[in-house]
Amino acid sequence: MSNRWLSLLVVLCASISGCGEEVGGPDLAEVSGTVNYQGKPLAGANVTMVSAGGHLSTGSTTADGKFKMTTGGRLGVPLGKAKVGVSKVAAAEVNIDVASMKPEDMQKMQIEGGGKAKDLTPKSEIPEKYANPDKSGFVADVVADVKKNAFTYDLVD
């Protein structure tokens, strides 16, 4: 193989695999915490953290409001400051068996609904301001010492 082709192959391989920390992603530190709403643990909430570098980390709260964060399938959050969002939506209630309905049943539903379809948009169970990391007011300063990466977020109306 000529040096020219070998050089081209090396450049191609380097461009495909990337370089530096981006090959495996950013350096992460484990992050955990608790989310409370109106003084009680909030179960089933989604926690998002957006690092200064734009990396998105996610976690979900358990029955006791506890969460652990992951980034790109890896446990942890990139080091540095991150904006935090918390969201929880109610499950949509869809109990309509349209296949077995008669035309008169459909007409009755339409009349009862004022001619409008039922709104099936999921409703937030907490104030919506918390869902947006830019507006929630919550931050996390993630450091290499994981003992310092346990955060508590108290949500109120």
DRENTORKOL-3810 file (N, C-alpha, C; in nm, 4 decimals):
REM DRENTORKOL-3810
@n.u->0.0860; n.v->-0.1165; n.w->0.0000; ca.u->0.0000; ca.v->0.0000; ca.w->0.0000; c.u->0.0905; c.v->0.1227; c.w->0.0000
@n.u->0.0590; n.v->0.2177; n.w->-0.0840; ca.u->0.1421; ca.v->0.3377; ca.w->-0.0931; c.u->0.1201; c.v->0.4266; c.w->0.0283
@n.u->0.2172; n.v->0.5147; n.w->0.0545; ca.u->0.2075; ca.v->0.6066; ca.w->0.1682; c.u->0.0874; c.v->0.6989; c.w->0.1539
@n.u->0.0561; n.v->0.7349; n.w->0.0290; ca.u->-0.0573; ca.v->0.8231; ca.w->0.0054; c.u->-0.1881; c.v->0.7587; c.w->0.0509
@n.u->-0.2073; n.v->0.6323; n.w->0.0152; ca.u->-0.3289; ca.v->0.5621; ca.w->0.0549; c.u->-0.3303; c.v->0.5362; c.w->0.2049
@n.u->-0.2150; n.v->0.5066; n.w->0.2608; ca.u->-0.2065; ca.v->0.4827; ca.w->0.4040; c.u->-0.2417; c.v->0.6099; c.w->0.4803
@n.u->-0.1926; n.v->0.7239; n.w->0.4343; ca.u->-0.2243; ca.v->0.8525; ca.w->0.4977; c.u->-0.3739; c.v->0.8813; c.w->0.4889
@n.u->-0.4320; n.v->0.8559; n.w->0.3729; ca.u->-0.5753; ca.v->0.8773; ca.w->0.3548; c.u->-0.6555; c.v->0.7872; c.w->0.4477
@n.u->-0.6135; n.v->0.6635; n.w->0.4635; ca.u->-0.6818; ca.v->0.5694; ca.w->0.5516; c.u->-0.6751; c.v->0.6159; c.w->0.6973
@n.u->-0.5580; n.v->0.6654; n.w->0.7396; ca.u->-0.5424; ca.v->0.7138; ca.w->0.8767; c.u->-0.6340; c.v->0.8334; c.w->0.9020
@n.u->-0.6388; n.v->0.9283; n.w->0.8070; ca.u->-0.7242; ca.v->1.0460; ca.w->0.8212; c.u->-0.8713; c.v->1.0047; c.w->0.8265
@n.u->-0.9107; n.v->0.9122; n.w->0.7411; ca.u->-1.0482; ca.v->0.8643; ca.w->0.7378; c.u->-1.0866; c.v->0.7967; c.w->0.8689
@n.u->-0.9998; n.v->0.7109; n.w->0.9199; ca.u->-1.0285; ca.v->0.6424; ca.w->1.0470; c.u->-1.0385; c.v->0.7418; c.w->1.1613
@n.u->-0.9507; n.v->0.8409; n.w->1.1636; ca.u->-0.9539; ca.v->0.9417; ca.w->1.2706; c.u->-1.0819; c.v->1.0230; c.w->1.2653
@n.u->-1.1279; n.v->1.0561; n.w->1.1448; ca.u->-1.2492; ca.v->1.1369; ca.w->1.1332; c.u->-1.3734; c.v->1.0577; c.w->1.1708
@n.u->-1.3731; n.v->0.9285; n.w->1.1461; ca.u->-1.4888; ca.v->0.8458; ca.w->1.1807; c.u->-1.4950; c.v->0.8226; c.w->1.3303
@n.u->-1.3812; n.v->0.7953; n.w->1.3928; ca.u->-1.3827; ca.v->0.7616; ca.w->1.5348; c.u->-1.3808; c.v->0.8821; c.w->1.6252
@n.u->-1.3451; n.v->0.9985; n.w->1.5748; ca.u->-1.3390; ca.v->1.1179; ca.w->1.6581; c.u->-1.2102; c.v->1.1211; c.w->1.7354
@n.u->-1.2009; n.v->1.2144; n.w->1.8284; ca.u->-1.0801; ca.v->1.2223; ca.w->1.9068; c.u->-1.1129; c.v->1.2783; c.w->2.0438
@n.u->-1.0181; n.v->1.2681; n.w->2.1346; ca.u->-1.0326; ca.v->1.3248; ca.w->2.2678; c.u->-1.1465; c.v->1.2611; c.w->2.3445
@n.u->-1.2087; n.v->1.3396; n.w->2.4332; ca.u->-1.3102; ca.v->1.2862; ca.w->2.5219; c.u->-1.4394; c.v->1.2500; c.w->2.4505
@n.u->-1.4617; n.v->1.3033; n.w->2.3316; ca.u->-1.5882; ca.v->1.2784; ca.w->2.2628; c.u->-1.6021; c.v->1.1342; c.w->2.2159
@n.u->-1.4906; n.v->1.0574; n.w->2.2088; ca.u->-1.5016; ca.v->0.9176; ca.w->2.1678; c.u->-1.5907; c.v->0.8433; c.w->2.2666
@n.u->-1.5662; n.v->0.8603; n.w->2.3973; ca.u->-1.6480; ca.v->0.7942; ca.w->2.4982; c.u->-1.7492; c.v->0.8877; c.w->2.5594
@n.u->-1.7505; n.v->1.0125; n.w->2.5181; ca.u->-1.8399; ca.v->1.1124; ca.w->2.5755; c.u->-1.7680; c.v->1.1923; c.w->2.6816
@n.u->-1.8372; n.v->1.2859; n.w->2.7410; ca.u->-1.7749; ca.v->1.3714; ca.w->2.8424; c.u->-1.7498; c.v->1.2938; c.w->2.9714
@n.u->-1.6609; n.v->1.3483; n.w->3.0561; ca.u->-1.6385; ca.v->1.2898; ca.w->3.1878; c.u->-1.7654; c.v->1.3087; c.w->3.2706
@n.u->-1.8099; n.v->1.1991; n.w->3.3319; ca.u->-1.9339; ca.v->1.2025; ca.w->3.4098; c.u->-1.9063; c.v->1.1753; c.w->3.5569
@n.u->-1.9925; n.v->1.2266; n.w->3.6416; ca.u->-1.9922; ca.v->1.1936; ca.w->3.7836; c.u->-2.1330; c.v->1.1506; c.w->3.8206
@n.u->-2.1428; n.v->1.0538; n.w->3.9096; ca.u->-2.2752; ca.v->1.0064; ca.w->3.9520; c.u->-2.3529; c.v->1.1187; c.w->4.0195
@n.u->-2.4806; n.v->1.1270; n.w->3.9853; ca.u->-2.5691; ca.v->1.2285; ca.w->4.0426; c.u->-2.6979; c.v->1.1597; c.w->4.0847
@n.u->-2.7405; n.v->1.1908; n.w->4.2070; ca.u->-2.8666; ca.v->1.1369; ca.w->4.2582; c.u->-2.9387; c.v->1.2485; c.w->4.3322
@n.u->-3.0572; n.v->1.2179; n.w->4.3779; ca.u->-3.1289; ca.v->1.3201; ca.w->4.4521; c.u->-3.2707; c.v->1.2810; c.w->4.4834
@n.u->-3.3450; n.v->1.3811; n.w->4.5283; ca.u->-3.4843; ca.v->1.3632; ca.w->4.5682; c.u->-3.5661; c.v->1.4799; c.w->4.5155
@n.u->-3.6870; n.v->1.4500; n.w->4.4698; ca.u->-3.7810; ca.v->1.5544; ca.w->4.4289; c.u->-3.9025; c.v->1.5462; c.w->4.5203
@n.u->-3.9373; n.v->1.6601; n.w->4.5779; ca.u->-4.0560; ca.v->1.6703; ca.w->4.6639; c.u->-4.1521; c.v->1.7709; c.w->4.6023
@n.u->-4.2800; n.v->1.7426; n.w->4.6160; ca.u->-4.3829; ca.v->1.8368; ca.w->4.5714; c.u->-4.4798; c.v->1.8571; c.w->4.6868
@n.u->-4.4962; n.v->1.9818; n.w->4.7258; ca.u->-4.5805; ca.v->2.0192; ca.w->4.8388; c.u->-4.5407; c.v->1.9417; c.w->4.9645
@n.u->-4.4095; n.v->1.9259; n.w->4.9835; ca.u->-4.3563; ca.v->1.8625; ca.w->5.1031; c.u->-4.3559; c.v->1.7112; c.w->5.1038
@n.u->-4.3994; n.v->1.6488; n.w->4.9943; ca.u->-4.4045; ca.v->1.5024; ca.w->4.9878; c.u->-4.3217; c.v->1.4532; c.w->4.8699
@n.u->-4.2620; n.v->1.3325; n.w->4.8810; ca.u->-4.1858; ca.v->1.2777; ca.w->4.7684; c.u->-4.2732; c.v->1.2667; c.w->4.6437
@n.u->-4.2164; n.v->1.3044; n.w->4.5299; ca.u->-4.2895; ca.v->1.3004; ca.w->4.4030; c.u->-4.2469; c.v->1.1772; c.w->4.3238
@n.u->-4.3371; n.v->1.0811; n.w->4.3115; ca.u->-4.3100; ca.v->0.9578; ca.w->4.2375; c.u->-4.3450; c.v->0.9752; c.w->4.0903
@n.u->-4.2723; n.v->0.9068; n.w->4.0036; ca.u->-4.3053; ca.v->0.9041; ca.w->3.8614; c.u->-4.2753; c.v->1.0312; c.w->3.7853
@n.u->-4.1874; n.v->1.1142; n.w->3.8379; ca.u->-4.1509; ca.v->1.2383; ca.w->3.7681; c.u->-4.0268; c.v->1.2145; c.w->3.6827
@n.u->-4.0127; n.v->1.2938; n.w->3.5784; ca.u->-3.8936; ca.v->1.2901; ca.w->3.4937; c.u->-3.8047; c.v->1.4077; c.w->3.5301
@n.u->-3.6768; n.v->1.3798; n.w->3.5504; ca.u->-3.5790; ca.v->1.4824; ca.w->3.5832; c.u->-3.4843; c.v->1.4951; c.w->3.4644
@n.u->-3.4617; n.v->1.6185; n.w->3.4188; ca.u->-3.3672; ca.v->1.6422; ca.w->3.3100; c.u->-3.2633; c.v->1.7428; c.w->3.3570
@n.u->-3.1404; n.v->1.7221; n.w->3.3124; ca.u->-3.0322; ca.v->1.8157; ca.w->3.3393; c.u->-2.9649; c.v->1.8463; c.w->3.2067
@n.u->-2.9443; n.v->1.9754; n.w->3.1810; ca.u->-2.8775; ca.v->2.0184; ca.w->3.0589; c.u->-2.7480; c.v->2.0868; c.w->3.1017
@n.u->-2.6355; n.v->2.0250; n.w->3.0642; ca.u->-2.5055; ca.v->2.0780; ca.w->3.1050; c.u->-2.4689; c.v->2.1994; c.w->3.0209
@n.u->-2.3696; n.v->2.2725; n.w->3.0669; ca.u->-2.3232; ca.v->2.3904; ca.w->2.9943; c.u->-2.2778; c.v->2.3529; c.w->2.8533
@n.u->-2.2302; n.v->2.2312; n.w->2.8354; ca.u->-2.1880; ca.v->2.1832; ca.w->2.7034; c.u->-2.3027; c.v->2.1327; c.w->2.6178
@n.u->-2.4252; n.v->2.1409; n.w->2.6697; ca.u->-2.5423; ca.v->2.1006; ca.w->2.5926; c.u->-2.5780; c.v->1.9535; c.w->2.6031
@n.u->-2.5112; n.v->1.8783; n.w->2.6889; ca.u->-2.5439; ca.v->1.7365; ca.w->2.7052; c.u->-2.6713; c.v->1.7216; c.w->2.7880
@n.u->-2.7597; n.v->1.6318; n.w->2.7454; ca.u->-2.8858; ca.v->1.6068; ca.w->2.8143; c.u->-2.8731; c.v->1.4821; c.w->2.9000
@n.u->-2.9062; n.v->1.4943; n.w->3.0271; ca.u->-2.9068; ca.v->1.3822; ca.w->3.1206; c.u->-3.0491; c.v->1.3646; c.w->3.1703
@n.u->-3.0874; n.v->1.2391; n.w->3.1959; ca.u->-3.2247; ca.v->1.2114; ca.w->3.2367; c.u->-3.2301; c.v->1.1141; c.w->3.3537
@n.u->-3.3400; n.v->1.1211; n.w->3.4256; ca.u->-3.3655; ca.v->1.0283; ca.w->3.5348; c.u->-3.5145; c.v->1.0285; c.w->3.5662
@n.u->-3.5587; n.v->0.9315; n.w->3.6436; ca.u->-3.6990; ca.v->0.9211; ca.w->3.6847; c.u->-3.7049; c.v->0.8962; c.w->3.8340
@n.u->-3.8058; n.v->0.9544; n.w->3.8981; ca.u->-3.8176; ca.v->0.9356; ca.w->4.0423; c.u->-3.8925; c.v->0.8070; c.w->4.0751
@n.u->-3.8492; n.v->0.7459; n.w->4.1840; ca.u->-3.9139; ca.v->0.6254; ca.w->4.2354; c.u->-4.0261; c.v->0.6668; c.w->4.3309
@n.u->-4.0888; n.v->0.5702; n.w->4.3933; ca.u->-4.2002; ca.v->0.5978; ca.w->4.4838; c.u->-4.1611; c.v->0.6920; c.w->4.5982
@n.u->-4.0333; n.v->0.6895; n.w->4.6379; ca.u->-3.9883; ca.v->0.7762; ca.w->4.7468; c.u->-3.9262; c.v->0.9064; c.w->4.6964
@n.u->-3.9488; n.v->0.9388; n.w->4.5671; ca.u->-3.9011; ca.v->1.0645; ca.w->4.5099; c.u->-3.7538; c.v->1.0654; c.w->4.4731
@n.u->-3.6850; n.v->0.9530; n.w->4.4855; ca.u->-3.5410; ca.v->0.9443; ca.w->4.4580; c.u->-3.5157; c.v->0.9239; c.w->4.3082
@n.u->-3.4019; n.v->0.9765; n.w->4.2611; ca.u->-3.3631; ca.v->0.9586; ca.w->4.1210; c.u->-3.2128; c.v->0.9421; c.w->4.1081
@n.u->-3.1709; n.v->0.8823; n.w->3.9969; ca.u->-3.0309; ca.v->0.8747; ca.w->3.9544; c.u->-3.0289; c.v->0.9162; c.w->3.8085
@n.u->-2.9252; n.v->0.9891; n.w->3.7698; ca.u->-2.9184; ca.v->1.0451; ca.w->3.6357; c.u->-2.8274; c.v->0.9624; c.w->3.5444
@n.u->-2.8647; n.v->0.9596; n.w->3.4153; ca.u->-2.7820; ca.v->0.8973; ca.w->3.3123; c.u->-2.7663; c.v->0.9939; c.w->3.1951
@n.u->-2.6560; n.v->0.9781; n.w->3.1253; ca.u->-2.6277; ca.v->1.0594; ca.w->3.0071; c.u->-2.5860; c.v->0.9651; c.w->2.8945
@n.u->-2.6612; n.v->0.9626; n.w->2.7878; ca.u->-2.6264; ca.v->0.8761; ca.w->2.6757; c.u->-2.6136; c.v->0.7303; c.w->2.7153
@n.u->-2.6965; n.v->0.6855; n.w->2.8094; ca.u->-2.6930; ca.v->0.5466; ca.w->2.8526; c.u->-2.5863; c.v->0.5174; c.w->2.9569
@n.u->-2.5092; n.v->0.6173; n.w->2.9962; ca.u->-2.4055; ca.v->0.6004; ca.w->3.0978; c.u->-2.4503; c.v->0.6670; c.w->3.2276
@n.u->-2.4207; n.v->0.6053; n.w->3.3406; ca.u->-2.4578; ca.v->0.6593; ca.w->3.4705; c.u->-2.3794; c.v->0.7864; c.w->3.4976
@n.u->-2.4495; n.v->0.8944; n.w->3.5283; ca.u->-2.3843; ca.v->1.0190; ca.w->3.5652; c.u->-2.4234; c.v->1.1363; c.w->3.4782
@n.u->-2.3634; n.v->1.2514; n.w->3.5129; ca.u->-2.3888; ca.v->1.3796; ca.w->3.4476; c.u->-2.2535; c.v->1.4445; c.w->3.4212
@n.u->-2.2357; n.v->1.5172; n.w->3.3091; ca.u->-2.1084; ca.v->1.5856; ca.w->3.2851; c.u->-2.0739; c.v->1.6820; c.w->3.3986
@n.u->-1.9460; n.v->1.6916; n.w->3.4285; ca.u->-1.8989; ca.v->1.7818; ca.w->3.5333; c.u->-1.9308; c.v->1.9263; c.w->3.4972
@n.u->-1.9623; n.v->2.0064; n.w->3.5988; ca.u->-1.9930; ca.v->2.1470; ca.w->3.5788; c.u->-2.1376; c.v->2.1777; c.w->3.6115
@n.u->-2.1753; n.v->2.3004; n.w->3.5814; ca.u->-2.3123; ca.v->2.3451; ca.w->3.6107; c.u->-2.4107; c.v->2.2877; c.w->3.5089
@n.u->-2.5291; n.v->2.2548; n.w->3.5591; ca.u->-2.6369; ca.v->2.2047; ca.w->3.4732; c.u->-2.7674; c.v->2.2683; c.w->3.5183
@n.u->-2.8511; n.v->2.3010; n.w->3.4214; ca.u->-2.9866; ca.v->2.3477; ca.w->3.4510; c.u->-3.0751; c.v->2.2253; c.w->3.4656
@n.u->-3.1724; n.v->2.2344; n.w->3.5563; ca.u->-3.2533; ca.v->2.1181; ca.w->3.5921; c.u->-3.4010; c.v->2.1437; c.w->3.5639
@n.u->-3.4666; n.v->2.0436; n.w->3.5087; ca.u->-3.6105; ca.v->2.0487; ca.w->3.4876; c.u->-3.6766; c.v->1.9265; c.w->3.5489
@n.u->-3.7996; n.v->1.9418; n.w->3.5951; ca.u->-3.8761; ca.v->1.8309; ca.w->3.6521; c.u->-4.0150; c.v->1.8362; c.w->3.5913
@n.u->-4.0622; n.v->1.7219; n.w->3.5406; ca.u->-4.1964; ca.v->1.7173; ca.w->3.4826; c.u->-4.2678; c.v->1.5902; c.w->3.5257
@n.u->-4.3987; n.v->1.6004; n.w->3.5296; ca.u->-4.4820; ca.v->1.4833; ca.w->3.5559; c.u->-4.6171; c.v->1.5081; c.w->3.4924
@n.u->-4.6554; n.v->1.4186; n.w->3.4039; ca.u->-4.7848; ca.v->1.4322; ca.w->3.3379; c.u->-4.8752; c.v->1.3162; c.w->3.3765
@n.u->-5.0028; n.v->1.3468; n.w->3.3829; ca.u->-5.1023; ca.v->1.2452; ca.w->3.4141; c.u->-5.1196; c.v->1.1545; c.w->3.2926
@n.u->-5.1450; n.v->1.0306; n.w->3.3183; ca.u->-5.1707; ca.v->0.9365; ca.w->3.2094; c.u->-5.3012; c.v->0.9742; c.w->3.1406
@n.u->-5.2994; n.v->0.9695; n.w->3.0085; ca.u->-5.4206; ca.v->1.0020; ca.w->2.9325; c.u->-5.5259; c.v->0.8942; c.w->2.9572
@n.u->-5.6477; n.v->0.9388; n.w->2.9758; ca.u->-5.7581; ca.v->0.8457; ca.w->2.9977; c.u->-5.8313; c.v->0.8223; c.w->2.8664
@n.u->-5.8032; n.v->0.7083; n.w->2.8064; ca.u->-5.8699; ca.v->0.6737; ca.w->2.6814; c.u->-5.9366; c.v->0.5386; c.w->2.7016
@n.u->-6.0636; n.v->0.5423; n.w->2.7295; ca.u->-6.1396; ca.v->0.4198; ca.w->2.7534; c.u->-6.2545; c.v->0.4077; c.w->2.6535
@n.u->-6.2304; n.v->0.4481; n.w->2.5317; ca.u->-6.3351; ca.v->0.4476; ca.w->2.4312; c.u->-6.3072; c.v->0.3342; c.w->2.3323
@n.u->-6.4003; n.v->0.2428; n.w->2.3214; ca.u->-6.3891; ca.v->0.1327; ca.w->2.2263; c.u->-6.4691; c.v->0.1706; c.w->2.1019
@n.u->-6.4037; n.v->0.2443; n.w->2.0126; ca.u->-6.4714; ca.v->0.2970; ca.w->1.8941; c.u->-6.5220; c.v->0.1844; c.w->1.8039
@n.u->-6.4489; n.v->0.0737; n.w->1.7964; ca.u->-6.4859; ca.v->-0.0356; ca.w->1.7065; c.u->-6.6238; c.v->-0.0933; c.w->1.7387
@n.u->-6.6603; n.v->-0.0925; n.w->1.8661; ca.u->-6.7890; ca.v->-0.1519; ca.w->1.9026; c.u->-6.9009; c.v->-0.0479; c.w->1.9150
@n.u->-6.8711; n.v->0.0771; n.w->1.8855; ca.u->-6.9722; ca.v->0.1825; ca.w->1.8983; c.u->-7.0654; c.v->0.1842; c.w->1.7780
@n.u->-7.1898; n.v->0.2211; n.w->1.8049; ca.u->-7.2888; ca.v->0.2381; ca.w->1.7003; c.u->-7.2860; c.v->0.3848; c.w->1.6573
@n.u->-7.3333; n.v->0.4163; n.w->1.5382; ca.u->-7.3341; ca.v->0.5563; ca.w->1.4931; c.u->-7.4063; c.v->0.6496; c.w->1.5897
@n.u->-7.5156; n.v->0.6020; n.w->1.6482; ca.u->-7.5889; ca.v->0.6887; ca.w->1.7410; c.u->-7.5080; c.v->0.7170; c.w->1.8686
@n.u->-7.4226; n.v->0.6182; n.w->1.9100; ca.u->-7.3356; ca.v->0.6411; ca.w->2.0258; c.u->-7.2319; c.v->0.7494; c.w->1.9940
@n.u->-7.1764; n.v->0.7423; n.w->1.8740; ca.u->-7.0785; ca.v->0.8424; ca.w->1.8312; c.u->-7.1421; c.v->0.9805; c.w->1.8239
@n.u->-7.2631; n.v->0.9865; n.w->1.7726; ca.u->-7.3335; ca.v->1.1141; ca.w->1.7623; c.u->-7.3604; c.v->1.1714; c.w->1.9019
@n.u->-7.4006; n.v->1.0854; n.w->1.9948; ca.u->-7.4267; ca.v->1.1287; ca.w->2.1324; c.u->-7.2983; c.v->1.1860; c.w->2.1946
@n.u->-7.1862; n.v->1.1191; n.w->2.1737; ca.u->-7.0590; ca.v->1.1683; ca.w->2.2273; c.u->-7.0245; c.v->1.3045; c.w->2.1693
@n.u->-7.0489; n.v->1.3197; n.w->2.0401; ca.u->-7.0178; ca.v->1.4466; ca.w->1.9748; c.u->-7.1063; c.v->1.5586; c.w->2.0305
@n.u->-7.2326; n.v->1.5312; n.w->2.0523; ca.u->-7.3251; ca.v->1.6307; ca.w->2.1073; c.u->-7.2840; c.v->1.6674; c.w->2.2504
@n.u->-7.2512; n.v->1.5660; n.w->2.3312; ca.u->-7.2096; ca.v->1.5906; ca.w->2.4695; c.u->-7.0797; c.v->1.6696; c.w->2.4762
@n.u->-6.9950; n.v->1.6508; n.w->2.3765; ca.u->-6.8677; ca.v->1.7229; ca.w->2.3727; c.u->-6.8780; c.v->1.8576; c.w->2.3053
@n.u->-6.9974; n.v->1.8998; n.w->2.2733; ca.u->-7.0160; ca.v->2.0291; ca.w->2.2087; c.u->-6.9625; c.v->2.0305; c.w->2.0670
@n.u->-6.9574; n.v->1.9144; n.w->2.0036; ca.u->-6.9087; ca.v->1.9058; ca.w->1.8661; c.u->-6.7566; c.v->1.8988; c.w->1.8570
@n.u->-6.6890; n.v->1.8964; n.w->1.9724; ca.u->-6.5427; ca.v->1.8930; ca.w->1.9735; c.u->-6.4952; c.v->1.7569; c.w->2.0210
@n.u->-6.3804; n.v->1.7177; n.w->1.9714; ca.u->-6.3197; ca.v->1.5940; ca.w->2.0168; c.u->-6.2667; c.v->1.6140; c.w->2.1585
@n.u->-6.2648; n.v->1.5079; n.w->2.2357; ca.u->-6.2131; ca.v->1.5142; ca.w->2.3717; c.u->-6.0644; c.v->1.5456; c.w->2.3672
@n.u->-6.0210; n.v->1.6367; n.w->2.4519; ca.u->-5.8799; ca.v->1.6745; ca.w->2.4583; c.u->-5.8035; c.v->1.5653; c.w->2.5315
@n.u->-5.7154; n.v->1.4967; n.w->2.4592; ca.u->-5.6377; ca.v->1.3882; ca.w->2.5171; c.u->-5.4942; c.v->1.4313; c.w->2.5479
@n.u->-5.4687; n.v->1.5615; n.w->2.5441; ca.u->-5.3362; ca.v->1.6118; ca.w->2.5743; c.u->-5.3038; c.v->1.5817; c.w->2.7202
@n.u->-5.1873; n.v->1.5193; n.w->2.7453; ca.u->-5.1514; ca.v->1.4906; ca.w->2.8846; c.u->-5.1427; c.v->1.6200; c.w->2.9660
@n.u->-5.1954; n.v->1.6176; n.w->3.0858; ca.u->-5.1963; ca.v->1.7343; ca.w->3.1738; c.u->-5.0845; c.v->1.7205; c.w->3.2768
@n.u->-5.0182; n.v->1.8309; n.w->3.3030; ca.u->-4.9109; ca.v->1.8315; ca.w->3.4022; c.u->-4.9703; c.v->1.8198; c.w->3.5417
@n.u->-4.9082; n.v->1.7369; n.w->3.6254; ca.u->-4.9536; ca.v->1.7211; ca.w->3.7634; c.u->-4.8818; c.v->1.8170; c.w->3.8577
@n.u->-4.7843; n.v->1.8898; n.w->3.8039; ca.u->-4.7102; ca.v->1.9886; ca.w->3.8829; c.u->-4.7059; c.v->2.1180; c.w->3.8015
@n.u->-4.6717; n.v->2.2309; n.w->3.8636; ca.u->-4.6638; ca.v->2.3546; ca.w->3.7854; c.u->-4.5690; c.v->2.3388; c.w->3.6660
@n.u->-4.6152; n.v->2.3805; n.w->3.5488; ca.u->-4.5409; ca.v->2.3578; ca.w->3.4249; c.u->-4.4076; c.v->2.4306; c.w->3.4182
@n.u->-4.3896; n.v->2.5342; n.w->3.4992; ca.u->-4.2630; ca.v->2.6083; ca.w->3.4965; c.u->-4.1445; c.v->2.5192; c.w->3.5311
@n.u->-4.1663; n.v->2.4138; n.w->3.6083; ca.u->-4.0570; ca.v->2.3264; ca.w->3.6491; c.u->-4.0057; c.v->2.2377; c.w->3.5357
@n.u->-4.0846; n.v->2.2167; n.w->3.4336; ca.u->-4.0455; ca.v->2.1280; ca.w->3.3238; c.u->-3.9342; c.v->2.1870; c.w->3.2381
@n.u->-3.9259; n.v->2.3187; n.w->3.2298; ca.u->-3.8270; ca.v->2.3854; ca.w->3.1458; c.u->-3.7020; c.v->2.4161; c.w->3.2275
@n.u->-3.5889; n.v->2.3509; n.w->3.1964; ca.u->-3.4663; ca.v->2.3759; ca.w->3.2727; c.u->-3.4240; c.v->2.5230; c.w->3.2732
@n.u->-3.4604; n.v->2.5978; n.w->3.1695; ca.u->-3.4237; ca.v->2.7397; ca.w->3.1637; c.u->-3.5101; c.v->2.8256; c.w->3.2566
@n.u->-3.6265; n.v->2.7764; n.w->3.2972; ca.u->-3.7201; ca.v->2.8560; ca.w->3.3763; c.u->-3.7486; c.v->2.7989; c.w->3.5150
@n.u->-3.7018; n.v->2.6786; n.w->3.5432; ca.u->-3.7364; ca.v->2.6131; ca.w->3.6700; c.u->-3.6726; c.v->2.6792; c.w->3.7910
@n.u->-3.5567; n.v->2.7404; n.w->3.7713; ca.u->-3.4834; ca.v->2.7980; ca.w->3.8843; c.u->-3.3932; c.v->2.6974; c.w->3.9536
@n.u->-3.3927; n.v->2.5736; n.w->3.9056; ca.u->-3.3101; ca.v->2.4693; ca.w->3.9663; c.u->-3.1798; c.v->2.4515; c.w->3.8891
@n.u->-3.0711; n.v->2.4325; n.w->3.9629; ca.u->-2.9414; ca.v->2.4044; ca.w->3.9026; c.u->-2.8735; c.v->2.2932; c.w->3.9807
@n.u->-2.7735; n.v->2.2335; n.w->3.9180; ca.u->-2.6893; ca.v->2.1343; ca.w->3.9837; c.u->-2.5457; c.v->2.1682; c.w->3.9484
@n.u->-2.4603; n.v->2.1753; n.w->4.0473; ca.u->-2.3180; ca.v->2.1973; ca.w->4.0236; c.u->-2.2510; c.v->2.0622; c.w->4.0447
@n.u->-2.2279; n.v->1.9906; n.w->3.9346; ca.u->-2.1772; ca.v->1.8536; ca.w->3.9394; c.u->-2.0251; c.v->1.8571; c.w->3.9511
@n.u->-1.9756; n.v->1.7914; n.w->4.0549; ca.u->-1.8317; ca.v->1.7864; ca.w->4.0805; c.u->-1.7844; c.v->1.6412; c.w->4.0814
@n.u->-1.6524; n.v->1.6222; n.w->4.0794; ca.u->-1.5963; ca.v->1.4872; ca.w->4.0749; c.u->-1.6253; c.v->1.4097; c.w->4.2038
@n.u->-1.6389; n.v->1.4779; n.w->4.3170; ca.u->-1.6691; ca.v->1.4141; ca.w->4.4453; c.u->-1.8182; c.v->1.3795; c.w->4.4494
@n.u->-1.8508; n.v->1.2525; n.w->4.4229; ca.u->-1.9912; ca.v->1.2122; ca.w->4.4112; c.u->-2.0703; c.v->1.2320; c.w->4.5403
@n.u->-2.0027; n.v->1.2419; n.w->4.6532; ca.u->-2.0723; ca.v->1.2649; ca.w->4.7799; c.u->-2.1404; c.v->1.4018; c.w->4.7799
@n.u->-2.0920; n.v->1.4927; n.w->4.6952; ca.u->-2.1489; ca.v->1.6277; ca.w->4.6871; c.u->-2.2529; c.v->1.6396; c.w->4.5765
@n.u->-2.2825; n.v->1.5291; n.w->4.5086; ca.u->-2.3753; ca.v->1.5308; ca.w->4.3953; c.u->-2.5107; c.v->1.4701; c.w->4.4301
@n.u->-2.5576; n.v->1.4951; n.w->4.5505; ca.u->-2.6923; ca.v->1.4533; ca.w->4.5925; c.u->-2.7737; c.v->1.5803; c.w->4.6096
@n.u->-2.8720; n.v->1.5989; n.w->4.5238; ca.u->-2.9487; ca.v->1.7229; ca.w->4.5200; c.u->-3.0936; c.v->1.6977; c.w->4.5616
@n.u->-3.1533; n.v->1.7983; n.w->4.6248; ca.u->-3.2951; ca.v->1.7925; ca.w->4.6600; c.u->-3.3647; c.v->1.9104; c.w->4.5938
@n.u->-3.4747; n.v->1.8796; n.w->4.5265; ca.u->-3.5533; ca.v->1.9837; ca.w->4.4593; c.u->-3.6932; c.v->1.9826; c.w->4.5210
@n.u->-3.7294; n.v->2.0964; n.w->4.5811; ca.u->-3.8601; ca.v->2.1112; ca.w->4.6438; c.u->-3.9495; c.v->2.1970; c.w->4.5553
@n.u->-4.0558; n.v->2.1362; n.w->4.5050; ca.u->-4.1498; ca.v->2.2050; ca.w->4.4164; c.u->-4.2707; c.v->2.2527; c.w->4.4971
@n.u->-4.3161; n.v->2.3717; n.w->4.4653; ca.u->-4.4358; ca.v->2.4262; ca.w->4.5292; c.u->-4.5253; c.v->2.4865; c.w->4.4227
@n.u->-4.6505; n.v->2.5089; n.w->4.4547; ca.u->-4.7424; ca.v->2.5723; ca.w->4.3599; c.u->-4.7114; c.v->2.7192; c.w->4.3452
END
